[in-house]
Every structure is written in C-alpha cells, then in structure tokens.
Amino acid sequence: MRAQMMMSTREPDQVAGRPAIEIAHLRKTYGTLAAVDDVSFSVADGEIFGILGPNGAGKTTTVECAIGLRSPDAGTIRLMGLDPHADRDEVHQIVGVQLQAGALPPKLRVGEILRMYRSFYRDPADVGELTEALGLAAKRNDYYRSLSGGQRQRLSVALALIGQPKIAVLDEMTTGLDPQARRDAWELIENIRDRGVTIVLVTHFMEEAERLCDRVALIDNGHLVALDTPASLAARARGGKTVRFLPSAPFDDGLLTELPEVTRVEHQGQHVIVTGTGELVNAVLLSLAAAGVTARDVELDSSNLDDAFVKLTGKHSTKEGQMS
Amino acid sequence: MSALSLPLPRPTRRAAFGQVVLNEARVTWRRPQGLIGGLALPALLLAIFSLIPAFRTPDADLGGLSRLSVYVPILIVLGLALIAFYSLPVPLVSYRELGILRRLSTTPVPPSWLLAAQGIVNLCLAATMTLVIVVAGTVLGASAPKSAAGFALAVLLSIAGLFPIGLVIAAVAKTTTSAGVVGRVVFFPLMFLAGLWWPRELMTGALHTLSGISPLGAAVEAIQDSVQGQFPPAMPLLVLVAYAVVFGFLAQRWFRWE
C-alpha cells in the first residue's frame, strides 16, 4: 500500500523528464586535498553515462558521494529527485551499486547470497531470471570461493540489480576480466539499459566508454574537464579526422579548402594531409575525381577517445582495455 | 519526502533480518573455527578430565569439591572466551576487509545488521556450549549448579562482559590475521588468570586479586559460586558489568564500518 503511494509520487517527475541524476557543485576534501572540486553534471533517464579519468582523479569519490556513502562538503545531489542522505532508505531501494573490489563470504552459496539480498528490497527481481540472464544459473549451488573472477563480477552485478533499481552504478566492473568476459559484460550492460535502467559506468578503459556510453564525463584532479558524447570528445581532441593520400597529379589546395568538411590542407613530401569533419573522405575523393586527380595510398586517421583523454588530462590512459 | 522514510514494511524487514541471521549461521557452521573452539574444545577437555580418576575424588584444598566440579565453570568460561575473542570478532573483521560491510551500506539494510546477526549466532553458540558442558558435566559426575538463577545470571553477565571485549578486538584489528593474533594475545594470559592451568582456589595474594578483577577470572568466580550453591557475590558480577560498560563504550567509539 505504502509502496504504491510512493510509486505514484515519483511518477510526475519522470513524466516531466527529470534527469535520473543531478549533481551540482559537488565538493569533497580529505584534509587539505580537494578530491572533487565543483563537479556538476546530470544524467538523463535511460542513459549510459560514463565517468572517466586517470586513477586517483576523483571518479570513485564522486560516485561515493552520489550514492550517499560519503557526505559531500558542498553541493547538491539528487537521484530521481531524492537526496541520498535525507531520503537514504528510498535511495537505497532505487539505486543498485556494484562497488570496486567488493568480495563476499567465501562459504556462502550463490543462491543463498542472492536470496538474502533479494529480501532487502520492496520489489525484487526473480533470482531464477537474474541468474539466467547473467549466466550464473548453473552456479547457484556453488560456494562463492569456487567462482572465477568473471563469475564473481557477474554475481556482484546481480546483487546491484536484484532490487530492480532505476539507477545502476557500476564501478570498474570489467577490471581484471579477460577480453571475452569483458565483451560479455558490455553486452550485459546494454541489456540492462534496454530494460529502462539508467547506468553510471565508472571506468578508465577508453574502449569501454567509447563502445557503451551515450555521454562521458572526464574527471581529472577532481575537476570535470569535459562532458560530451565519446565521438564529440574524440573529434574535439584533434579537430576531427585526418585523410592522408598520394595524389596522382598536382592540384590546387583551394579545390579542397572550399569544401565545408575540410578545415586544413597540409603537404608532407609527396603526400597530402587533409583535416576535417563529417563525411571527409567522400567529399575529398569526389572533388579530386571531378578535377581528374586520383588519390592513392589513402589512410584515414580518426582520433578516438583515447586521444581526447591524453589531450585533456595530459596523461596516458590504461591500455589494458584495448587487448581485445 | 517524510512519507518515504519507511520503505520496507515491518514483516519484510523481519524476514530480511531473518535471512541475514540464517546466512551468518551458515557461515559459522561451514567455517567451524568458532564451533571447534567454542563448543568442541571445552567438551573434549571435559571428557578427558572425567576419565582421570584423581579428578573425581573430593579435594580438601578445593573446598571439598572434586577437580572435575571445579573445572566445569572453567571450561564454560574457556568456551565463552573463545567465542567472544575469536568467533565473534574474526568474521566481522573479515567482512570489513572484504568490503562486505561497505557493500551492505549501499543496500536498504544497514551493515549493523551483520554485527547484530553475528551477536545472535554467537549468543546461541554460547548458550548451547554452556548447556552441553553443564549437562554432560553433571552426567559425568561433577556437581550440578545449586543456584540455577545464580548460574544463569553469572553466565549472562559473563557473556555481557566478554562479548564487548571481542567487539573492541574487531574494532582495533585491521585484518583478519591481526584479529586472530590479538585474540590469542588476549586469550592466553586471561585464561591463565581464570585458572585453566592452575585453579583459582590455589592462587594466593596478588595473583588471586588480579584473577578476581580479570574478566575471565571474575566470570569463573561468579559461575563457580553458583555451582557451589550460593548466589554469586556482588564483586565478580560488578566486575563483569564494568567490563561490559567500558568495552561496550570503546567498541561503539572505535568500530569502523570500512
């Protein structure tokens, strides 16, 4: 009865398109060190939102404040319109969290752990369905200590989802997984989103963010340094794409610079390097062909999120994510 | 928003707490260090002592009691000490070390429920052990407690005095290994003062005084007096209450959830 009443009070928020998460001017200091300083962003309902940054940048602190594990020194946080401290009981019902490096009692069985966590929630998921979806159905009677790293990670995700949350926060969920397990985890995250769950993904793997996230927040030294789609961030990093080719005959640079897609034309020995955006290759090749010039040896170099990361933070990202 | 402050209806909360206690009981059963120290060891020592003929004859030095009768309270306190100093704190420290308390604080259930569940499971273990030792001891020829109420009170206050010491161990130990080490360092000297190797009746002077104000010594004294037919005197009971208050306060001050 009470549950239904609460559901109906939340309804108008969603109809009005209120963001799932709103963080404004978040600040958290440890001693004299500001771990997070004036970070603001909001996450739309149903979005996969990435929080990226080098180790120690303040990603985890941001997330821990957002879910109410830590009290911020300043700023406001709203999850589906709720305050993580004042409304902590309700927030815990609607937010599922998978924390970095969280183990479980070695001598409990998967099913026992899941049934216990299930009992904490008002409207929990079905253990059978969840273990099926996560590929843990065959492991329900196994002790936690007998699970592989990937299975433990999936159980951890299962515990984050067992309460049928509206927001799932996944912190470094693919760290330590082999490439196949990582790809499975990515597919899983997309499936969760398809069920209408808003996902916050903390990661330092560029490839993961590029593949999954609708938008990413790049945090460095406790500051939000960029907030955009992975593609726009990548484009911003190097002013877009670059085409390098060997023309069959000399031509006037104006032929290319007049194209809206082109921002710059450079020469490197016999080669020409064109920088631009959009359908750059098509535009360049078509207008060369129109002038009777063919391009050989064409190389397209599009900058990616990794470049954006290096450019914006001045640090190298972890390459481990690119094994696969 | 105030209408949102009670997200789980009461029966559901009770069921959830039941699940937590059930899983703690499973963990205790499957990693049986607590069961071995807190139940099997005192029972085994009782069985061995009962086989020694000299332990069964009344001894003038021990106030006319048999050694076996004197050892029943000591074995009960041995079991209580192992439960309080190992079985209770070690899982709690490992839960903190493994991040289980932290994970729980992201759910609707507070991590204090795990502490409460461990308390309940270990309380049941302590009650079972006490019952087993008293009944088996009586069957094997030791004197049964003459003051049942005094015995129950003495055992309850012993638990109340010893469990908070275990919680302080859980509060100060950073790792499971160090909790085990602290538990041992606390256990052996205190168990000596309780008379495991040298009955308190034979201790004299300062040693006897020290034994009387030590937690396990006070526990043995209170339980022994109730076995000998008197309601335990105020002194050992007050000592146990003092330990309960002081260590309860310290545990509450020092315990960290992460």
Interface residues (C-beta under 8 A of the other chain):
Chain A: R2 A3 M5 M6 T9 I67 L69 L82 D83 A86 D87 D89 E90 H92 Q93 V95 V97 L99 A101 G102 A103 L104 P105 P106 K107 L108 E112 I113 R115 M116 Y117 S119 F120 Y121 R122 L159 G163
Chain B: M1 A3 L4 S5 L6 P7 L8 P9 T12 A15 A16 G18 Q19 V20 L22 N23 R26 V27 R30 R31 S94 Y95 L98 G99 I100 R102 R103 S105 T106 T107 P108 V109
